[in-house]
Amino acid sequence: MSLHLSTDSDVRLQTHLDEFFARTGLILFLWILCSIPWFLNIDSVLNFFLNDFNPCDDECLNLYQPEKWSEIRWISSGILGFVTIIPLICQQFWSFANPGLTDSERRMLATTLFFTPLILVLVTYFSVTTLIPEIFQVGHEMQIEYGFVAKYDVVTLMSFTTGVIWMEILIISACAVMISSGITGNLDSSNANWWRIRTYGFMSLVILLSFYERTTNGFAMMIIAILIVELISRPWTTKESKYQVVLSQSFDKDGEIIEKLFLCCGCENFSKEDYSNENSILYLPDVCVNARLKDDLYRIISYYSPTHLSIINCKSNEFIETLKSSLPGKIVESINT
């Protein structure tokens, strides 16, 4: 369901698409531009990492797939170029999305864009300097115990490293979205599946496309990633809903189902006790003047998509007219008791 907030600009869809493609083109151009210096020095960079990853005291690294080494060089240059422009990506994403968001959504997006890059840098640094070398060292010691002669392919080592870092990027990004949504009040048990479908769906699609050559590995990584994100975001996905929303259902003269949301503002002639037993009435005291409650109302309407909105005892005609313009296709009516 689309919402047209009072702060939204009244422009054509094509204008938004033009802006989106312009910003995307700028990011792609700068991504390529920033990847070039990395590519020119990529051999030194990879040599630095290989020295850290090398688990042997003597020379045990070999290049068995020269054609794959070129692919690794290009991929590594692209990843480093992408990391270089992360601040620009966050700024462009914020500038594009910010005008069309509610206050709580802005807080969620700002939290995600601020903390996700910081956590990614810290986790990636720990993985490259400590975790991955330790994994290689443990595997090397196991081979020595079995009496094997250790010979390792540098392509396999770098492919494993880039795969681990890419998975960390996807998992941390998904966790950041779920956690920031929960912290800002946009996620609870009432809409957890709505967030799961979108967050897990996007993450799963990217994982499957990233490991398309090995479908079985892709499915295994997808399941592991979903389980990790679900476990971390569990405190918010199981959090009790702030509001108990019940839609009143009936039929119109044509037999179409009508779903009504009764909203009680109560800024005029209202006593909460009069409606204490009415579970179908959503009570948001003075929602017409409270920006935070307006945010909650728009979120509820977006998730539950009622066909009718009946506002009880609200003296603000401006608020009612704003709702009518913000909810195209919805019938908004005022009821005074």
C-alpha positions in Angstrom: 0.0 0.0 0.0 1.3 3.5 -0.9 1.3 6.4 1.5 1.6 10.0 0.4 2.8 11.9 3.4 2.3 15.7 3.8 6.1 16.1 3.5 6.3 14.2 0.3 6.9 16.1 -2.9 4.2 15.8 -5.6 6.4 14.7 -8.5 6.0 12.0 -11.2 7.3 8.5 -10.8 9.7 9.1 -13.8 11.3 11.9 -11.8 12.1 9.5 -9.0 13.4 7.0 -11.5 15.6 9.6 -13.1 17.1 10.5 -9.7 17.6 6.9 -8.8 19.5 6.0 -12.0 21.5 9.2 -11.8 22.7 8.4 -8.2 23.3 4.7 -9.2 25.3 5.8 -12.2 27.4 8.1 -10.0 28.1 5.3 -7.6 29.1 2.9 -10.4 31.4 5.4 -12.0 33.2 6.2 -8.7 33.3 2.5 -7.9 35.1 1.8 -11.1 37.3 4.9 -10.6 38.3 3.9 -7.1 39.0 0.2 -8.1 41.6 1.2 -10.7 44.3 2.3 -8.2 43.6 -0.9 -6.2 44.0 -3.0 -9.3 47.3 -1.4 -10.2 48.7 -2.3 -6.8 46.6 -5.5 -6.3 49.6 -7.9 -6.5 51.3 -6.2 -3.5 48.0 -6.2 -1.6 47.4 -9.9 -2.2 51.0 -10.7 -1.4 50.6 -9.0 1.9 47.5 -11.0 2.7 49.0 -14.3 1.5 52.0 -13.8 3.9 49.5 -13.6 6.8 47.4 -16.6 5.5 50.5 -18.8 4.8 50.4 -21.5 7.6 53.8 -23.0 6.7 57.2 -22.0 8.0 58.6 -22.8 4.6 57.2 -22.3 1.1 54.1 -24.4 0.6 51.9 -22.1 -1.5 51.5 -22.9 -5.2 49.5 -21.5 -8.1 47.6 -24.4 -9.7 45.0 -22.4 -11.6 46.7 -19.4 -13.3 43.5 -18.5 -15.1 41.6 -18.2 -11.8 44.3 -15.9 -10.4 43.3 -13.2 -12.8 39.7 -13.5 -11.6 40.8 -13.2 -8.0 42.7 -10.1 -8.8 39.7 -8.5 -10.5 37.3 -9.5 -7.7 39.7 -8.3 -4.9 40.1 -5.0 -6.7 36.3 -4.6 -7.0 35.8 -5.4 -3.3 38.4 -2.9 -2.1 37.0 -0.3 -4.5 33.5 -0.9 -3.1 34.8 -0.6 0.5 36.5 2.7 -0.4 33.2 4.4 -1.5 31.0 3.0 1.3 30.6 6.5 2.9 29.4 7.8 -0.5 27.0 4.9 -0.9 25.5 5.6 2.5 25.2 9.4 1.7 23.5 8.8 -1.6 21.1 6.2 -0.2 20.2 8.5 2.6 19.6 11.5 0.3 17.4 9.5 -2.0 15.3 7.7 0.6 15.1 10.3 3.4 12.3 12.5 1.9 9.8 9.6 1.7 10.3 8.2 5.2 8.4 8.7 8.4 10.4 9.8 11.5 10.8 6.3 12.9 11.9 5.0 9.5 14.5 7.8 9.3 15.9 6.8 12.7 16.0 3.2 11.5 17.8 4.1 8.3 20.2 6.5 10.0 21.1 3.8 12.6 21.7 1.2 9.9 23.8 3.4 7.7 26.0 4.6 10.6 26.7 1.4 12.4 26.8 -1.1 9.6 30.0 0.2 8.0 31.7 0.5 11.3 30.8 -3.1 12.3 31.8 -4.4 8.9 35.2 -2.8 9.1 35.9 -4.2 12.6 34.6 -7.7 11.8 36.5 -7.8 8.5 39.7 -6.7 10.1 39.4 -9.3 12.8 38.6 -12.0 10.2 41.6 -11.1 8.0 44.1 -10.7 10.7 43.1 -13.3 13.2 40.2 -15.6 12.4 41.1 -16.8 8.9 44.8 -17.2 9.5 43.9 -19.3 12.6 41.6 -21.5 10.6 44.4 -22.1 8.0 46.8 -22.8 10.8 44.5 -25.4 12.4 44.0 -27.1 9.1 47.7 -27.2 8.4 48.5 -28.7 11.7 45.9 -31.5 11.1 47.5 -32.3 7.8 51.0 -32.5 9.4 49.7 -34.8 12.1 48.3 -37.1 9.4 51.7 -37.1 7.7 50.7 -35.3 4.6 53.0 -33.1 2.6 51.4 -29.6 2.8 50.8 -27.9 -0.6 48.2 -25.2 -0.8 46.7 -23.4 -3.8 46.7 -19.7 -3.4 43.5 -19.4 -5.5 41.7 -21.6 -3.1 42.9 -19.6 -0.1 41.9 -16.3 -1.6 38.5 -17.7 -2.8 37.8 -19.0 0.7 38.7 -15.6 2.2 36.6 -13.5 -0.2 33.7 -15.9 0.3 33.9 -15.6 4.1 34.1 -11.8 3.9 31.2 -11.6 1.5 29.0 -13.8 3.8 29.9 -11.5 6.7 28.9 -8.5 4.8 25.5 -10.0 3.9 24.8 -11.3 7.4 25.9 -8.1 9.2 23.8 -6.0 6.9 20.7 -8.2 7.4 21.3 -8.2 11.2 21.7 -4.4 11.2 18.4 -3.9 9.4 16.5 -6.2 11.7 18.0 -4.8 14.9 17.7 -1.2 14.0 14.1 -1.8 13.0 13.4 -3.4 16.4 15.2 -0.6 18.3 13.3 2.1 16.6 9.9 0.4 17.1 9.3 -0.6 13.5 9.7 -4.4 14.2 7.7 -6.6 16.6 5.9 -9.9 16.6 2.9 -8.5 14.7 5.0 -7.6 11.6 8.0 -9.9 12.0 7.1 -12.0 9.0 6.8 -8.9 6.8 10.4 -8.0 7.7 11.6 -11.6 7.4 10.3 -12.0 3.8 12.0 -8.9 2.6 15.3 -9.1 4.5 15.8 -12.8 4.3 14.6 -13.0 0.8 17.0 -10.4 -0.5 19.9 -11.9 1.4 19.1 -15.4 0.2 18.8 -14.3 -3.4 22.2 -12.6 -3.3 23.8 -15.6 -1.7 22.4 -18.0 -4.3 23.6 -15.7 -7.1 27.0 -15.4 -5.5 27.6 -19.1 -5.3 25.7 -20.2 -8.5 28.6 -22.5 -9.6 28.0 -24.6 -6.5 24.3 -24.7 -5.8 24.5 -27.1 -2.9 27.0 -24.8 -1.1 24.8 -21.9 -1.9 21.7 -23.4 -0.3 23.8 -24.5 2.8 25.2 -21.0 3.2 21.7 -19.5 2.7 20.2 -21.6 5.5 23.1 -20.9 7.9 22.9 -17.2 7.2 19.1 -17.1 7.8 19.5 -19.1 11.1 22.2 -16.7 12.3 20.2 -13.5 11.5 17.0 -15.1 13.0 18.9 -16.0 16.2 20.4 -12.5 16.6 17.2 -10.7 15.9 15.0 -13.0 18.0 14.5 -10.5 20.9 12.7 -8.1 18.5 10.9 -10.6 16.3 9.3 -12.1 19.4 8.6 -8.8 21.1 5.0 -8.2 22.0 3.2 -5.8 19.7 2.8 -2.3 21.0 -0.8 -2.1 19.8 -3.5 -4.8 19.5 -5.0 -4.1 16.1 -8.4 -5.7 15.2 -10.1 -4.9 11.9 -13.9 -5.0 11.8 -15.0 -7.0 8.8 -18.3 -6.7 6.9 -19.8 -6.8 3.4 -20.9 -4.0 1.2 -23.9 -4.1 -1.1 -21.8 -5.7 -3.9 -20.6 -8.5 -1.6 -17.1 -7.0 -1.3 -15.3 -7.4 2.0 -14.9 -4.2 4.0 -12.1 -4.1 6.6 -12.6 -1.1 8.9 -10.1 0.3 11.4 -11.7 2.2 14.2 -9.3 4.8 15.5 -10.1 6.8 18.6 -8.2 10.1 18.9 -10.2 11.3 21.9 -9.1 14.9 21.8 -12.8 15.8 22.1 -15.6 14.4 24.3 -13.9 11.1 25.1 -13.6 8.9 28.1 -11.3 5.8 27.7 -13.5 3.8 30.1 -16.4 4.1 27.6 -14.4 2.0 25.1 -12.5 -0.3 27.6 -14.3 -3.4 26.3 -14.1 -2.5 22.6 -11.2 -4.6 21.3 -11.9 -3.4 17.7 -11.1 0.2 18.6 -7.5 1.4 18.4 -6.9 4.1 21.0 -4.2 6.6 20.1 -4.7 9.6 22.5 -4.4 13.0 20.7 -2.9 11.3 17.6 -3.8 14.4 15.6 -1.1 16.5 17.4 1.4 13.8 18.4 4.0 13.2 15.7 5.2 9.9 17.2 1.6 8.5 17.3 1.1 9.6 13.7 4.2 7.6 12.8 2.7 4.5 14.5 -0.7 5.1 12.8 0.9 5.2 9.3 2.9 2.0 10.1 -0.3 0.2 11.3 -2.2 1.2 8.2 0.7 0.2 6.0 0.9 -3.3 7.6 -2.8 -4.1 8.0 -4.2 -2.2 4.9 -7.7 -1.5 6.0 -10.2 -0.4 3.3 -11.9 2.1 5.7 -10.5 4.3 8.5 -13.1 5.6 11.0 -11.8 8.3 13.4 -13.7 8.7 16.6 -14.0 12.0 18.4 -11.3 14.1 16.7 -11.8 17.8 16.4 -8.9 18.4 14.0 -10.3 18.7 10.5 -6.8 19.4 9.2 -5.6 16.0 10.5 -8.5 14.2 8.9 -8.0 16.0 5.5 -4.3 15.1 5.7 -5.1 11.4 6.2 -7.5 11.5 3.2 -4.7 13.0 1.0 -2.1 10.6 2.4 -4.2 7.4 1.9 -5.3 7.3 -1.7 -7.9 4.6 -2.3 -8.9 4.5 1.4 -12.2 5.8 2.8 -11.5 8.1 5.8 -14.5 9.2 7.8 -15.0 11.1 11.1 -17.3 9.9 13.8 -18.4 12.1 16.8 -20.2 10.5 19.7 
